[in-house]
């Protein structure tokens, strides 16, 4: 049995760990609430964009836009969202499992230091990496998206895909890989936007056709709207990833705090047993010395 001094030292260490994990849990819970609100705030915007695209769907020739042009896929372009910091449970590990399952040639743009380290360590083709700030700004994510879209338009990659932890709730974050470019059709974009917004019915173009006038012409509006859609989608995934990160970190820290509390109880019991055994041993030694005298 360990000495009472060693047990006291361990009890003090576990108490300090529990205090740290409790503080980290509270910080993560505060950030998680803000991140979840930001992730849900884009639904109304998505619904309005779907309505505008619905009005455009029957007015333009879709094959004219480079985002809608089909081509042979030789090299995949992947945007990977990870975290800058650890202590968020299996969140990053689950994302990296998806990456390891990709056997075809691919080039990566990574948001988050953990993802960049993994891509470099596994000797995959890393085009660029960006930091994952707690305050996810549209301008920062737009720079990521425009970099990858430029690679797509120049022919360096034949697809643009996003790997990120899809936020379901505080306890569930699903690692997801979603193709973004090339787009299949404008109507599929509408369905995707309504899916993100939580709307079941997709408004037909005829319902809004008489309510919208596009200047200078529908083709020019579509030319500007599709890049905005791509930027918006990647930004929404970035908000989703940040909400998932803080949720996973809060759960991980709460689990660590609960485990520390349980370990503290076991150590306290062990300490009391060791102290009682020491007292009993001293009494026996005194009694034996008295009889010997």
ZIBEL-V397174 format. One record per backbone hydrogen bond with DSSP energy under -1.0 kcal/mol. CO is the residue of the C=O (numbers start at 1). NH is the residue of the N-H. If there is no record, write none. Layout:
[[CO	NH] [CO	NH]]
This chain:
[[3	7] [4	8] [5	9] [6	10] [7	11] [8	12] [9	13] [10	14] [11	15] [12	16] [13	17] [14	18] [15	19] [16	20] [17	21] [18	22] [19	23] [20	24] [21	25] [22	26] [23	27] [24	28] [25	29] [26	30] [27	31] [28	32] [29	33] [30	34] [31	35] [32	36] [33	37] [34	38] [35	39] [36	40] [37	41] [40	43] [42	46] [43	47] [44	48] [45	49] [46	50] [47	51] [48	52] [49	53] [50	54] [51	55] [52	56] [53	57] [56	59] [61	64] [62	65] [65	68] [67	183] [75	158] [76	107] [77	161] [78	109] [79	163] [80	111] [83	114] [88	91] [90	94] [91	95] [92	96] [93	97] [94	98] [95	99] [96	100] [97	101] [99	102] [105	76] [107	78] [108	127] [108	128] [109	80] [110	130] [111	82] [112	116] [113	117] [114	118] [115	119] [116	120] [117	121] [118	122] [119	124] [120	123] [125	108] [128	110] [130	112] [134	136] [137	141] [138	142] [139	143] [140	144] [141	145] [142	146] [143	147] [144	148] [145	149] [146	150] [147	151] [148	152] [149	153] [150	154] [151	156] [151	157] [160	180] [160	181] [161	79] [162	178] [163	81] [164	176] [166	174] [172	168] [172	169] [174	166] [176	164] [178	162] [181	160] [185	189] [186	190] [187	191] [188	192] [189	193] [190	194] [191	195] [192	196] [193	197] [194	199] [205	209] [208	211] [217	221] [218	222] [219	223] [220	224] [221	225] [222	226] [224	228] [225	229] [226	230] [227	231] [228	232] [229	233] [230	234] [231	235] [232	236] [233	237] [234	238] [235	239] [236	240] [237	241] [238	242] [239	243] [240	244] [241	245] [242	246] [243	247] [244	248] [245	249] [246	250] [247	251] [248	252] [249	253] [250	254] [251	255] [252	256] [253	257] [254	258] [255	259] [256	260] [257	261] [258	262] [259	263] [260	264] [261	265] [262	266] [263	267] [264	268] [265	269] [266	270] [267	271] [268	272] [269	273] [270	274] [271	275] [272	276] [273	277] [274	278] [275	279] [276	280] [277	281] [278	282] [279	283] [280	284] [281	285] [282	286] [283	287] [284	288] [285	289] [286	290] [287	291] [288	292] [289	293]]
